Amino acid sequence: MWLNCDQQFQARDACKWIVGVLRIAMDHDCEERLGNELIALVDNNKPLPTLKVLQERYLGKQPVPTIPARQHDLNSYDHLLQGNWHRTEVVGHA
């Protein structure tokens, strides 16, 4: 597998590909299925899929997590806009 990967991809990309494939196989419990697919490609002299293709195939679309955001108080800019930036007053927001 490494020989085919190393021939198809640049050295850095080949390393990344191998590590990525191992990670997909381990984290998503698909070692046998993924391994069989890649071995069949190598045995039939077909190119290996890119890591992106494998991620899309085996990981699917992952939902984007909602990250709550809090906007700071915009009134704090009034001091800057009025030229009062030299004040040492600090307004904390918890």
Secondary structure, 3 states (H helix, E strand, C coil): CHHHHHHHCCHHHHHHHHHHHHHHHHHCCCHHHHHHHHHHHHHCCCCCCCHHHHHHHHHCCCCCCCCCCCCCCHHHHHHHHCCCCCCCCCCCCC
